[in-house]
Amino acid sequence: MQKINHTTASIQKVLTFAVKTPKVEDRQVYFLFSIRQMEDILRETVVTPVPFSQPYLKGIAQWHDTVVPVISLEECLGLEYSNNRKDTRLIVAQIPTKYADTMSCYRIMLQVVPPIRMLELPIDCNPVSHEWIPARHLVRGVYEWENKFLVVAHMEKILDGAIGDSREKPTVSY
């Protein structure tokens, strides 16, 4: 287990990790998250499947004294998903969400593929079209970076139920 120390983490830092999909336009795709969203990186955690759940919900796992949903961002975004790697990690992320003038913070776990890189902003990248992402309404942006693509998922919309009706309350709450 690798704890992320927010007191030394600058707001100017981000994490990147590979998307578990085939390459797009002959380039590897990565997700990008603010270091402030990340709480923990776990190597070995039991994920218990949830019957009759959405395909992107891989199950639930225990983190400290909390049960946290484990999701696949690839499947949320409708990307072709490949789960043939055994060296995956789970990242515990907190997603701030606003409902009826009240701020809440939800925790989720993301299945990720190493290596996980920490970068300092700004990074040399350019916005590009993301027409190749089926659920592009769940993406804040896609950027070209070092002959790769960086995808910034719109986590608030994913948690808001934007996969179905964006006015629904999230199904992930504590």
URLIN-V58434 format. One record per pair of residues at least 24 apart in sequence whose ideal C-beta (glycine too) atoms are under 10 Angstrom apart, sorted by the first residue. I is the first residue (numbers start at 0). GAP is how many residues later the second one is. D is the distance in Angstrom with one decimal. If there is no record, write none. Layout:
BEGIN
[[I;GAP;D] [I;GAP;D]]
END
This chain:
BEGIN
[[0;39;6.5] [0;40;7.2] [0;41;5.6] [0;42;6.8] [0;43;8.7] [0;44;8.9] [0;62;9.7] [0;89;10.0] [0;91;9.8] [1;36;9.9] [1;38;7.1] [1;39;4.4] [1;40;8.1] [1;41;8.1] [1;87;8.8] [1;89;9.7] [1;114;9.0] [2;36;8.1] [2;37;6.0] [2;38;8.2] [2;89;10.0] [3;31;6.7] [3;32;9.2] [3;33;9.6] [3;34;5.1] [3;35;6.2] [3;36;6.5] [3;37;7.1] [3;87;9.0] [3;88;8.8] [3;114;9.3] [4;30;9.6] [5;29;7.6] [5;30;6.5] [5;32;8.7] [5;33;8.3] [7;27;9.9] [8;25;9.2] [8;26;4.5] [8;27;6.8] [8;29;8.5] [8;109;8.5] [9;25;7.6] [9;26;9.1] [9;110;7.3] [9;111;8.6] [10;24;8.1] [10;25;6.3] [10;110;8.5] [11;107;9.4] [11;108;5.6] [11;109;4.6] [11;110;8.2] [12;25;9.8] [12;105;5.8] [12;106;6.9] [12;107;5.6] [12;108;7.0] [13;24;9.6] [13;103;8.9] [13;104;7.3] [13;105;5.4] [13;106;8.0] [13;107;6.2] [13;109;7.6] [13;136;8.9] [13;138;9.2] [14;26;8.9] [14;76;7.6] [14;78;9.5] [14;97;8.9] [14;101;5.8] [14;102;6.9] [14;103;5.7] [14;104;7.8] [15;96;9.8] [15;99;8.8] [15;100;7.3] [15;101;4.9] [15;102;8.1] [15;103;6.3] [15;107;9.0] [15;129;8.4] [15;132;8.7] [15;134;6.6] [15;135;9.8] [16;24;9.7] [16;56;9.9] [16;71;9.8] [16;72;8.1] [16;74;7.6] [16;93;8.3] [16;94;9.8] [16;95;4.2] [16;96;6.2] [16;97;7.2] [16;98;7.4] [16;99;4.7] [16;100;7.5] [17;67;9.0] [17;94;7.7] [17;95;4.6] [17;96;7.9] [17;97;7.7] [17;98;8.9] [17;99;9.6] [17;130;9.0] [18;54;7.5] [18;55;5.8] [18;58;8.8] [18;60;6.8] [18;61;9.9] [18;62;9.2] [18;63;9.4] [18;93;9.1] [18;94;7.9] [18;129;9.9] [18;130;8.4] [18;131;9.8] [18;132;6.7] [19;52;7.6] [19;53;9.0] [19;54;5.5] [19;55;9.4] [19;59;8.6] [19;60;9.3] [19;61;6.2] [19;62;5.3] [19;63;6.3] [19;64;8.4] [19;65;6.8] [19;68;7.9] [19;91;7.5] [19;92;8.3] [19;93;5.5] [20;53;5.5] [20;54;9.9] [20;56;9.1] [20;58;4.7] [20;59;5.2] [20;60;6.4] [20;61;6.2] [21;57;9.0] [21;58;6.0] [21;59;9.7] [21;60;6.7] [22;125;9.2] [22;126;9.1] [23;55;8.7] [23;56;9.6] [23;106;9.7] [23;108;5.6] [23;109;8.9] [23;118;9.4] [23;124;9.6] [23;125;6.2] [23;127;9.7] [24;103;9.5] [24;107;7.8] [24;119;9.8] [24;124;8.0] [25;121;8.9] [26;117;8.1] [26;118;9.5] [26;119;9.4] [26;120;6.0] [26;121;5.3] [26;122;5.5] [27;118;9.5] [27;119;8.5] [27;120;5.0] [27;121;7.5] [28;45;9.0] [28;50;7.9] [28;103;9.2] [28;104;9.3] [28;113;8.6] [28;119;7.0] [28;120;4.6] [28;121;8.1] [28;122;6.1] [29;82;10.0] [29;83;9.7] [29;86;9.9] [29;87;8.4] [29;113;9.6] [29;115;7.7] [29;116;9.5] [29;118;5.9] [29;119;6.9] [29;120;5.4] [29;121;7.0] [30;42;6.1] [30;43;8.9] [30;46;9.6] [30;60;9.7] [30;79;7.9] [30;81;7.6] [30;82;9.9] [30;118;9.9] [30;119;7.6] [30;120;5.5] [30;121;7.7] [30;122;6.4] [31;85;9.9] [31;87;8.4] [31;91;8.8] [31;93;9.1] [31;108;9.4] [31;109;9.1] [31;110;9.7] [31;111;7.8] [31;113;8.6] [31;117;9.9] [31;118;4.6] [31;119;6.9] [31;120;5.2] [31;121;8.6] [32;40;9.8] [32;58;7.8] [32;60;6.6] [32;62;9.9] [32;77;8.2] [32;79;9.6] [32;83;9.8] [32;119;8.0] [32;120;8.1] [32;122;8.3] [33;59;9.4] [33;87;9.2] [33;118;9.4] [34;83;6.6] [34;84;9.3] [34;85;9.7] [34;86;9.9] [35;57;9.9] [35;58;8.6] [35;60;9.7] [36;54;9.0] [36;55;9.6] [36;56;4.9] [36;57;6.0] [36;58;6.8] [36;59;8.6] [36;68;10.0] [36;71;9.9] [36;73;9.9] [36;118;7.7] [37;53;5.8] [37;54;7.2] [37;55;5.7] [37;56;8.1] [37;72;9.2] [37;78;9.2] [37;80;9.6] [38;24;8.3] [38;25;9.7] [38;29;10.0] [38;52;8.2] [38;53;4.4] [38;54;6.9] [38;55;5.9] [38;68;7.3] [38;70;9.8] [39;24;8.8] [39;49;10.0] [39;50;8.3] [39;51;7.2] [39;52;4.1] [39;53;9.0] [39;67;9.6] [39;69;8.9] [40;48;5.6] [40;49;7.4] [40;50;5.4] [40;51;7.7] [40;71;8.2] [40;73;9.4] [40;75;6.7] [41;47;6.4] [41;48;4.4] [41;49;7.6] [41;50;7.0] [41;67;7.6] [42;44;9.0] [42;45;9.2] [42;46;6.0] [42;47;8.2] [42;71;9.6] [43;45;9.2] [43;46;9.0] [44;25;8.4] [44;44;9.1] [44;45;5.4] [44;47;9.5] [44;64;7.7] [46;41;9.9] [46;43;7.6] [46;62;8.0] [46;64;8.3] [52;118;8.9] [53;109;7.1] [53;110;9.1] [53;117;8.2] [54;26;8.8] [55;25;9.0] [55;79;9.9] [55;102;8.6] [55;107;7.5] [56;51;9.7] [56;114;8.5] [56;115;8.5] [57;25;9.1] [57;32;9.5] [57;51;8.5] [57;52;9.6] [57;53;6.1] [58;50;9.2] [58;52;9.9] [59;49;8.7] [59;112;10.0] [60;29;6.6] [60;31;9.1] [60;48;5.7] [62;27;8.4] [62;29;5.5] [62;44;7.3] [62;46;7.0] [63;28;9.1] [63;43;9.9] [65;26;9.2] [65;41;6.6] [65;108;6.5] [66;40;9.6] [66;107;8.0] [67;24;6.6] [67;25;9.4] [67;38;9.2] [67;39;5.0] [67;40;6.3] [67;41;5.1] [67;104;8.7] [67;106;8.1] [68;37;8.9] [68;38;8.4] [68;39;5.5] [68;40;6.9] [68;90;9.8] [68;102;8.4] [68;103;5.0] [68;104;9.6] [68;105;9.6] [69;38;7.5] [69;39;4.3] [69;40;7.6] [69;41;6.4] [70;37;5.7] [70;38;7.3] [70;39;6.4] [70;40;7.6] [70;84;9.8] [70;87;7.8] [70;88;9.5] [70;101;8.1] [71;38;8.0] [71;39;5.6] [71;40;9.9] [72;35;9.7] [72;37;6.1] [72;38;8.1] [72;39;8.8] [72;65;8.9] [72;66;10.0] [72;78;8.2] [72;80;5.5] [72;82;8.7] [72;85;7.8] [73;37;8.6] [73;77;9.7] [74;36;9.7] [74;60;9.6] [74;88;9.8] [75;34;10.0] [75;59;6.7] [75;62;6.2] [75;63;10.0] [75;77;7.4] [75;78;10.0] [75;79;9.4] [75;81;9.7] [75;82;5.4] [75;86;9.2] [75;87;6.6] [76;53;9.4] [76;56;5.4] [76;57;6.8] [76;58;4.8] [76;59;8.0] [76;60;9.7] [76;61;5.8] [76;62;6.7] [76;74;7.6] [76;76;6.9] [76;77;9.7] [76;81;8.7] [76;86;9.6] [77;55;7.0] [77;56;3.1] [77;57;4.5] [77;58;8.9] [77;60;8.6] [77;85;9.2] [78;53;8.5] [78;54;6.7] [78;55;7.1] [78;56;8.5] [78;72;8.9] [79;54;9.5] [80;30;9.9] [81;31;9.5] [82;28;8.1] [82;30;9.6] [84;26;9.7] [84;28;5.4] [84;29;8.8] [86;26;7.2] [86;27;6.0] [86;28;9.9] [87;24;6.4] [87;25;5.8] [87;26;7.9] [88;24;7.7] [88;25;6.2] [88;26;9.9] [88;27;6.9] [90;25;7.5] [92;62;7.4] [93;61;9.7] [94;58;9.9] [94;60;4.5] [94;61;6.5] [94;63;8.2] [94;64;5.6] [94;75;9.1] [94;77;8.7] [95;59;9.1] [95;60;7.6] [95;63;9.8] [96;58;8.5] [96;59;5.4] [96;60;9.7] [96;62;5.6] [96;63;6.9] [96;72;9.7] [96;73;6.7] [96;75;9.5] [96;76;9.2] [97;58;8.0] [97;62;9.7] [98;61;8.8] [98;70;6.9] [98;71;8.5] [98;74;9.8] [99;69;9.8] [103;55;9.6] [103;66;8.9] [103;69;7.7] [103;70;9.0] [104;69;9.1] [105;49;8.9] [105;50;9.4] [105;53;5.7] [105;64;6.6] [105;66;5.6] [105;67;6.4] [105;68;6.9] [106;65;8.4] [106;66;9.9] [106;67;6.8] [107;47;7.9] [107;50;8.7] [107;51;7.5] [107;62;9.9] [107;64;6.1] [109;43;9.2] [109;45;9.4] [118;26;9.2] [118;31;9.7] [122;27;8.2] [124;24;9.4] [124;25;6.1] [134;27;8.2] [134;28;7.1] [136;25;6.5] [136;26;9.4] [136;29;8.3] [137;24;5.8] [137;25;7.3] [137;28;9.9]]
END
